[in-house]
């Protein structure tokens, strides 16, 4: 599926009426009622809040623009992975250089 096709699908799903499921903190939230792009970003543990804020802002802006969705419909989640748990070529990662 191309980016254009997936954005079109996301737009169609976002416009379809959807029931609100559950009763968690997002129940009734407008963004919860529509299909949302969910972006999961894994990166070495240790990146600061300012860097993550900037990454999340840019990812959100780009997806919202390309898919023609409101920013509120885009979710971004960061998963911090300790370097020793991140393997490349069968070897554990090294702590980031300062």
C-alpha positions in Angstrom: 0.0 0.0 0.0 1.4 3.4 -1.0 1.5 6.4 1.4 -1.2 8.0 -0.7 -3.5 4.9 -0.4 -2.9 4.6 3.3 -3.7 8.3 3.8 -6.9 7.9 1.8 -7.9 5.0 3.9 -7.1 6.9 7.1 -9.3 9.8 5.9 -12.2 7.5 5.0 -11.9 5.8 8.4 -11.7 9.1 10.2 -15.0 10.2 8.6 -16.9 7.0 9.4 -19.0 7.2 12.6 -17.4 5.1 15.3 -18.7 4.2 18.7 -16.7 5.2 21.7 -15.5 2.0 23.5 -14.7 1.7 27.1 -14.6 4.3 29.8 -11.0 5.2 30.1 -9.5 8.7 30.1 -10.1 9.0 26.4 -13.7 7.9 26.3 -15.7 10.6 24.6 -12.6 12.5 23.4 -13.2 13.5 19.8 -9.9 12.0 18.5 -10.9 8.7 20.1 -14.0 8.5 18.0 -12.1 8.4 14.7 -9.4 6.1 13.3 -6.1 7.6 14.2 -2.6 7.2 12.8 -0.6 5.7 15.7 3.2 6.3 15.5 5.4 4.2 17.7 9.0 5.4 17.9 11.7 3.3 19.5 14.9 4.9 20.3 17.9 4.6 22.7 16.9 5.5 26.2 18.3 8.8 27.4 16.9 11.3 24.9 15.5 14.3 26.7 12.0 15.6 26.8 12.8 18.6 24.5 14.1 16.3 21.8 11.1 14.0 22.0 8.7 17.0 22.0 10.3 18.3 18.8 10.2 14.8 17.1 6.6 14.4 18.1 5.7 17.8 16.8 7.3 17.2 13.5 5.9 13.7 13.0 2.4 15.0 14.0 2.6 18.0 11.6 3.8 15.8 8.7 1.2 13.1 9.1 -1.6 15.6 9.6 -0.5 17.5 6.5 0.0 14.5 4.2 -3.1 12.6 5.3 -5.2 15.8 5.7 -6.2 15.0 9.2 -6.5 17.2 12.3 -3.4 17.1 14.5 -5.5 15.7 17.3 -6.0 12.5 15.3 -2.3 11.7 15.3 -0.9 9.8 18.3 2.9 9.5 18.9 4.4 7.1 21.5 8.0 6.8 22.4 9.6 3.6 23.6 12.9 4.0 25.3 15.2 1.0 24.8 18.3 0.6 26.9 21.3 0.4 24.6 22.3 -3.2 25.8 18.8 -4.4 24.7 19.2 -2.9 21.2 21.1 -5.4 19.1 22.7 -4.6 15.7 24.4 -7.4 13.8 24.0 -9.7 16.8 25.9 -7.3 19.1 24.3 -5.2 22.0 24.2 -1.5 21.5 26.7 0.8 23.2 25.7 3.8 25.3 25.2 7.0 23.3 28.2 9.2 22.9 28.0 12.4 24.8 
